[in-house]
Structures are given as structure tokens and as C-alpha cells.
Amino acid sequence: MDYEGVREYEKLKKQMKPDFLDMVPWYSGTSADLFKTVFELLVSATVFVGRFDMRTMQAAMRRFTMQINKPSLRTLKSDSVHTLPHGDLLLIGGDLTYSNPPAFTYERRLFVPFEYALQPPPWYKVEQIAVNKSELPKRWWIFGLDLALHGDIAVYQFKFFSELVKEKVQEDDCVNILTHEPTWLTDWYWNDVTAKNVTHLISDYLKGRCKLRMARDLHHYMRHSHVKSDGSVHVHHLLVNGCGGAFLHPTHVFSKFKKLNGVSYECKAAYPSFEDSSRIALGNILKFRKKNWQFDFIGGIIYFVLVSSMFPHCQLNHILQHDSFSGHLRSFFGTV
């Protein structure tokens, strides 16, 4: 290989090697981002009443972004292979509490993964790259609702979207509603009722035109579809798509979710499956501690410092009255 060929090879290899930041070790107890996040959230909540909109994304989007550039995806279901075509539209939802957004981190964790995944091949010329912009076809709409402050849309949001429905959305149009939190699952789990304005917008204004509600926040995939009946259906499909690279949330705890606003639903797909989720949760009792042993060590020291000042008030002098170490241990565990 000649000198020019070697240079081109090294240049190409450098382009193909991602320069990502490591995932943030939230649970290790050694992450500066963890302490910085806690501090800034406290400042946001106490000083600015939660009105900081601070967010960043995890570097683990690499696998996701690499899939975007493929012309198709092949999936295995029930021993049969399904080929999914390349999508024409990408919707990205952020989270609410990753409040460490300096420019360097924001660029590395959000833009760089897409740049690596979507960079053109070496033979592609700049003038061949074109950007196509188009509206959603066939009268589809996407409503992105912000529930961050109160778990519901504010009055001004409700006014905007309700007037939009009255003036622009036609009777045979289809609407997708995007929120950061899947309230249909969290309300069922906590036996609570939230996002009343969202429900009012869907039930009394869209009136069956909401074909899909999509959310993240729970880091798994779960899709429910309504069970056909003679009654009215306000939302046809419920989708949680929170597999953006962060830690995994269980799905088996939502396995008994069946109804929303009087409409019956059935789970069509879940990742991980209910069985796998339950198995992972049981194994997580030991694996989580093994992975984040630093948190036990650091947390133990902090706890000892906090409670040591109370020892003189606990009448523990009898523990040290034995002559042998084994006697100290027996007295200690007997006291515990």
C-alpha cells in the first residue's frame, strides 16, 4: 500500500472510531455528575421553583444511532424474521433530571453519536447530500405536550392545542400525542389520577382522533392496543418507548394493566418480556450491589459518620466489656 493509501486508511479508521464519553455511573456513589445533579436540582426546586429546564442525554445512544443509518432492520419474532423498512421520521424525547448541560457534554452526548452514525461513506461527495423537509402525510398530527412542572399541561398549553383542534384538525385526521411520562401506567400503578387536562383534551376535543399516545421516562418498551368493542375509544394505542440507552426499568410490574378511562387494552409487546423482567429483577438483588459496590462503601462511611454521634446515647458500653474479640462480636450481634 502506498503512502497516500495509508493516509486514507488511517483517516477512515479515525472517522469510524467513536469518541464517546462513558455512561454516567449514577449509582456508584463516585460520580461527580450525581452530586452536581443533586445540588442543581435542589437549587432549581428551592430557588427557582423547578423552572430550570436542564437536560442532557446519555452516551449510550451509540447502538441506537447506528441502527438509524441502516436501510432496514431485521427482527426475530416467533421463529420468523421480519424486515422493517427505514423510517422517514425520527422523534427524539429528552428527560427531565440529567441537569449537567455544559456545551462540551451536550455535544458529546447528543450530537456526536448521530454524527458518527449518519456520516456519509468516503466516496460520497458533499454536493450529493440533500436535506428533504416535508409535512406529515395523510393528515397526521403530532402534539408534543410538556407535563414537566405539574404533571399536566398548563392552561396556556391547553388553550393552544384545543384551539388548534377546533380550527385545523379535521374529523378524519389522526393525532399522535407525545409526553415525557406514561401517565396511563404510573396512575394505574400508584392508584392516582393525574394529567386531567390531557385527558380532557383527548376525550372532549379529539374525540377518537388520538391514534397513539407515546411516552418515555420508563426505560423499557411496552405497547398496548385497545380491545375492540361497541363503546367509544379515545386512544387507540399506548406506547412506552424509553429504551434510549439508560438503565432498564421492569415491565412485569405493569402486567395487570388492562383499562384506561373505561376502555380495555391488551399488551401487544414488551421488552423485556414479563418473564425476563421478573427474572432480571430477582437477579438484580445481587448483581446491582456487585456492579455498584462503591456506593455501599461510600454510603456506609457516610452513614457511620452520621450515626456515630448517637452512640453515647445508646448505652453500648457493654459490648466492649468482654475480654476476647469473639465476645465483642457475640455481644455486638446480640445487641443488633
C-alpha positions as CSV (number, residue, x, y, z in Angstrom):
1,M,0.0,0.0,0.0
2,D,1.4,3.4,-1.0
3,Y,1.8,6.4,1.3
4,E,-1.5,8.1,0.1
5,G,-3.3,4.8,0.6
6,V,-2.0,4.5,4.2
7,R,-3.1,8.1,4.9
8,E,-6.6,7.5,3.6
9,Y,-6.8,4.3,5.6
10,E,-5.8,6.0,8.8
11,K,-8.2,8.8,8.2
12,L,-11.0,6.4,7.6
13,K,-10.2,4.4,10.7
14,K,-10.2,7.6,12.8
15,Q,-13.6,8.6,11.3
16,M,-15.0,5.2,12.2
17,K,-13.8,5.1,15.8
18,P,-16.4,6.8,18.0
19,D,-15.1,9.2,20.6
20,F,-17.9,8.9,23.1
21,L,-18.0,9.7,26.8
22,D,-18.6,6.8,29.2
23,M,-22.0,6.3,30.6
24,V,-22.7,8.3,33.8
25,P,-22.3,6.0,36.8
26,W,-25.3,7.3,38.7
27,Y,-25.4,4.6,41.3
28,S,-21.8,4.1,42.0
29,G,-21.5,7.0,44.5
30,T,-18.3,8.2,42.8
31,S,-19.9,10.2,40.0
32,A,-19.3,14.0,40.1
33,D,-22.4,14.3,37.8
34,L,-24.5,12.6,40.5
35,F,-23.6,15.2,43.2
36,K,-23.8,18.1,40.7
37,T,-27.2,16.9,39.6
38,V,-28.5,16.7,43.2
39,F,-27.2,20.1,44.0
40,E,-28.6,21.8,40.9
41,L,-32.0,20.1,41.4
42,L,-32.1,21.4,44.9
43,V,-31.3,24.9,43.7
44,S,-33.9,24.5,40.9
45,A,-36.6,23.3,43.3
46,T,-36.0,25.7,46.2
47,V,-34.8,28.9,44.5
48,F,-36.4,28.8,41.0
49,V,-39.4,26.6,41.9
50,G,-38.4,23.9,39.4
51,R,-38.4,26.3,36.4
52,F,-35.0,25.2,35.2
53,D,-35.4,23.1,32.1
54,M,-32.0,21.3,32.4
55,R,-31.5,18.2,30.4
56,T,-28.8,16.1,28.7
57,M,-28.7,12.7,27.2
58,Q,-26.7,9.5,27.9
59,A,-23.8,8.5,25.7
60,A,-25.3,5.0,25.3
61,M,-27.3,6.2,22.3
62,R,-24.5,4.7,20.2
63,R,-26.2,1.4,19.4
64,F,-29.5,3.2,18.7
65,T,-27.9,5.8,16.3
66,M,-26.0,3.0,14.5
67,Q,-29.3,1.4,13.7
68,I,-30.7,4.6,12.2
69,N,-28.4,4.6,9.2
70,K,-29.4,1.1,8.1
71,P,-31.7,0.7,5.1
72,S,-33.7,-1.9,7.0
73,L,-33.9,-3.7,10.3
74,R,-34.3,-7.5,10.7
75,T,-36.2,-8.7,13.8
76,L,-36.9,-12.2,15.0
77,K,-40.4,-12.9,16.3
78,S,-41.8,-16.4,16.9
79,D,-39.0,-18.1,14.9
80,S,-39.8,-15.9,11.9
81,V,-37.7,-13.0,10.5
82,H,-39.4,-9.6,9.9
83,T,-37.8,-6.9,7.8
84,L,-38.7,-3.3,8.9
85,P,-38.1,-0.6,6.3
86,H,-36.0,2.6,7.1
87,G,-38.1,5.2,8.8
88,D,-38.8,8.6,7.3
89,L,-39.3,10.5,10.6
90,L,-37.3,10.4,13.8
91,L,-38.8,11.7,17.1
92,I,-36.4,12.2,20.0
93,G,-37.6,12.8,23.5
94,G,-35.4,14.1,26.3
95,D,-35.6,13.5,30.0
96,L,-36.0,15.9,32.9
97,T,-33.3,15.5,35.5
98,Y,-30.0,15.0,33.8
99,S,-29.1,18.5,34.7
100,N,-25.5,18.7,33.6
101,P,-25.7,20.5,30.3
102,P,-22.3,22.2,29.5
103,A,-21.7,22.7,25.8
104,F,-19.0,20.0,25.7
105,T,-21.1,17.4,27.4
106,Y,-24.2,18.2,25.5
107,E,-22.3,18.0,22.2
108,R,-20.6,14.7,23.0
109,R,-23.7,13.0,24.4
110,L,-26.3,14.2,21.9
111,F,-24.9,15.4,18.6
112,V,-21.7,13.3,18.2
113,P,-23.4,9.9,18.3
114,F,-25.6,11.0,15.4
115,E,-22.7,12.4,13.5
116,Y,-20.8,9.1,13.8
117,A,-23.9,7.0,12.9
118,L,-25.1,9.2,10.0
119,Q,-21.8,10.3,8.4
120,P,-21.7,9.6,4.7
121,P,-19.4,6.9,3.2
122,P,-15.9,8.1,2.0
123,W,-16.9,8.1,-1.7
124,Y,-19.9,10.4,-1.0
125,K,-19.5,14.0,-2.1
126,V,-20.8,17.0,-0.2
127,E,-22.8,18.2,-3.1
128,Q,-24.7,14.9,-3.2
129,I,-26.1,15.4,0.2
130,A,-29.6,16.8,0.3
131,V,-32.0,17.6,3.1
132,N,-35.6,16.9,2.5
133,K,-38.3,18.7,4.5
134,S,-41.9,17.7,4.3
135,E,-45.0,17.8,6.4
136,L,-46.6,14.7,7.9
137,P,-48.5,13.0,5.1
138,K,-52.2,11.9,5.1
139,R,-53.4,14.4,7.7
140,W,-51.4,13.1,10.6
141,W,-50.5,15.4,13.5
142,I,-48.0,15.3,16.4
143,F,-48.8,17.1,19.6
144,G,-45.8,17.4,21.9
145,L,-47.1,18.2,25.4
146,D,-45.0,19.4,28.3
147,L,-46.0,18.0,31.7
148,A,-42.8,18.8,33.5
149,L,-43.9,21.3,36.1
150,H,-47.2,19.9,37.5
151,G,-47.7,16.5,35.8
152,D,-50.2,18.1,33.4
153,I,-50.4,20.7,30.7
154,A,-50.8,24.3,31.8
155,V,-53.8,26.5,30.9
156,Y,-52.0,28.2,28.0
157,Q,-51.0,24.8,26.5
158,F,-54.5,23.5,26.8
159,K,-55.8,26.7,25.1
160,F,-53.3,26.4,22.3
161,F,-54.0,22.8,21.5
162,S,-57.8,23.0,21.9
163,E,-58.0,25.9,19.5
164,L,-55.7,24.0,17.1
165,V,-58.0,21.1,17.2
166,K,-61.1,23.3,16.5
167,E,-59.5,25.3,13.7
168,K,-57.1,22.9,11.9
169,V,-57.7,19.2,12.8
170,Q,-60.3,17.7,10.6
171,E,-62.8,15.0,11.5
172,D,-60.9,12.2,9.7
173,D,-57.4,13.4,10.8
174,C,-55.1,11.3,13.1
175,V,-53.2,12.7,16.1
176,N,-50.2,11.3,18.0
177,I,-49.7,12.7,21.5
178,L,-46.2,12.7,23.0
179,T,-45.5,13.3,26.7
180,H,-42.4,12.6,28.8
181,E,-44.2,10.3,31.2
182,P,-46.7,7.4,30.6
183,T,-49.3,8.6,33.0
184,W,-51.6,5.7,32.0
185,L,-49.2,3.3,33.6
186,T,-48.0,5.4,36.5
187,D,-51.6,6.4,37.5
188,W,-52.6,2.7,37.4
189,Y,-49.6,1.7,39.5
190,W,-50.0,4.4,42.2
191,N,-53.8,4.3,42.0
192,D,-53.7,8.0,41.2
193,V,-55.3,10.4,38.7
194,T,-53.1,12.9,37.0
195,A,-52.9,14.8,33.7
196,K,-56.6,15.7,33.9
197,N,-56.2,18.5,31.3
198,V,-54.6,16.0,28.9
199,T,-57.5,13.6,29.4
200,H,-59.9,16.4,28.8
201,L,-58.2,17.4,25.6
202,I,-58.2,13.8,24.3
203,S,-61.7,12.9,25.3
204,D,-63.7,16.1,24.7
205,Y,-61.8,17.7,21.9
206,L,-60.0,15.0,19.8
207,K,-62.9,12.5,20.3
208,G,-61.3,9.4,19.0
209,R,-58.8,11.0,16.7
210,C,-55.9,10.3,19.0
211,K,-54.5,7.2,17.4
212,L,-51.4,6.9,19.6
213,R,-50.1,8.2,22.9
214,M,-46.3,7.8,23.2
215,A,-44.1,8.5,26.2
216,R,-40.7,7.5,27.7
217,D,-39.4,8.1,31.2
218,L,-39.8,4.4,32.0
219,H,-36.8,2.8,30.4
220,H,-38.4,-0.1,28.6
221,Y,-40.7,-0.8,25.6
222,M,-44.4,-1.6,26.1
223,R,-47.2,-1.3,23.6
224,H,-50.9,-1.7,24.4
225,S,-53.8,-1.7,21.9
226,H,-57.4,-1.3,22.7
227,V,-59.7,-4.3,22.7
228,K,-62.5,-3.9,20.0
229,S,-65.9,-3.1,21.5
230,D,-69.0,-1.2,20.8
231,G,-68.0,1.7,23.0
232,S,-66.1,4.8,22.1
233,V,-62.3,4.7,22.1
234,H,-60.4,7.9,22.9
235,V,-56.9,6.5,22.4
236,H,-56.2,3.5,20.1
237,H,-52.7,2.6,21.1
238,L,-50.5,3.3,24.1
239,L,-46.7,3.1,23.6
240,V,-43.8,3.4,26.1
241,N,-40.6,3.7,24.2
242,G,-37.9,4.6,26.8
243,C,-35.1,2.3,25.5
244,G,-32.7,5.2,24.8
245,G,-29.6,3.7,26.4
246,A,-30.2,4.4,30.1
247,F,-30.7,1.8,32.8
248,L,-33.6,-0.7,32.5
249,H,-37.0,-0.4,34.2
250,P,-39.1,-3.6,34.9
251,T,-42.2,-4.4,32.8
252,H,-43.7,-7.2,34.9
253,V,-45.0,-4.7,37.5
254,F,-47.4,-3.4,34.8
255,S,-48.5,-6.8,33.6
256,K,-52.0,-6.4,35.1
257,F,-52.7,-3.1,33.5
258,K,-55.9,-3.6,31.4
259,K,-58.0,-0.4,31.4
260,L,-57.8,3.3,30.8
261,N,-60.8,5.6,31.1
262,G,-63.2,2.6,30.8
263,V,-61.6,1.2,27.7
264,S,-60.0,-2.2,27.8
265,Y,-56.4,-2.7,26.5
266,E,-54.2,-5.7,25.9
267,C,-50.4,-5.8,25.8
268,K,-49.1,-6.5,22.3
269,A,-45.4,-6.3,23.0
270,A,-43.0,-5.7,25.9
271,Y,-39.2,-5.5,26.2
272,P,-38.0,-7.1,28.3
273,S,-40.8,-9.6,28.4
274,F,-42.7,-10.0,31.7
275,E,-40.9,-13.3,32.4
276,D,-37.5,-11.9,31.6
277,S,-38.2,-8.7,33.6
278,S,-39.2,-10.7,36.7
279,R,-36.0,-12.9,36.3
280,I,-33.8,-9.8,35.9
281,A,-35.4,-8.2,39.0
282,L,-34.6,-11.2,41.1
283,G,-31.0,-11.4,39.9
284,N,-30.6,-7.6,40.4
285,I,-30.7,-8.1,44.1
286,L,-27.0,-9.3,44.0
287,K,-25.9,-8.0,40.6
288,F,-26.8,-4.4,41.3
289,R,-24.8,-4.4,44.5
290,K,-21.8,-6.1,42.8
291,K,-21.8,-3.5,40.0
292,N,-22.1,-0.5,42.3
293,W,-20.1,-1.7,45.3
294,Q,-18.5,1.8,45.6
295,F,-21.9,3.1,46.7
296,D,-22.1,0.6,49.6
297,F,-18.6,1.6,50.7
298,I,-19.1,5.3,50.5
299,G,-22.6,5.2,51.7
300,G,-21.5,3.1,54.7
301,I,-18.9,5.6,55.7
302,I,-21.3,8.5,55.4
303,Y,-23.9,6.6,57.5
304,F,-21.4,5.7,60.1
305,V,-20.3,9.3,60.5
306,L,-23.9,10.4,60.8
307,V,-24.9,7.9,63.5
308,S,-21.6,7.7,65.4
309,S,-22.6,10.9,67.3
310,M,-25.5,8.9,68.8
311,F,-23.5,6.1,70.2
312,P,-23.1,7.6,73.7
313,H,-26.9,7.8,74.0
314,C,-27.4,4.1,73.1
315,Q,-25.8,2.5,76.2
316,L,-23.5,0.3,74.2
317,N,-20.6,0.2,76.7
318,H,-21.4,-3.5,77.5
319,I,-20.2,-4.5,74.0
320,L,-16.6,-3.6,75.0
321,Q,-16.7,-5.3,78.4
322,H,-15.7,-8.8,77.1
323,D,-12.1,-9.8,77.1
324,S,-12.0,-11.5,73.7
325,F,-12.7,-10.4,70.2
326,S,-15.3,-13.2,69.8
327,G,-17.0,-12.0,72.9
328,H,-17.2,-8.5,71.4
329,L,-18.8,-9.9,68.3
330,R,-21.3,-12.0,70.2
331,S,-22.3,-9.0,72.3
332,F,-22.5,-6.8,69.2
333,F,-24.7,-9.0,67.2
334,G,-26.8,-9.8,70.2
335,T,-27.4,-6.1,70.6
336,V,-28.3,-5.7,66.9
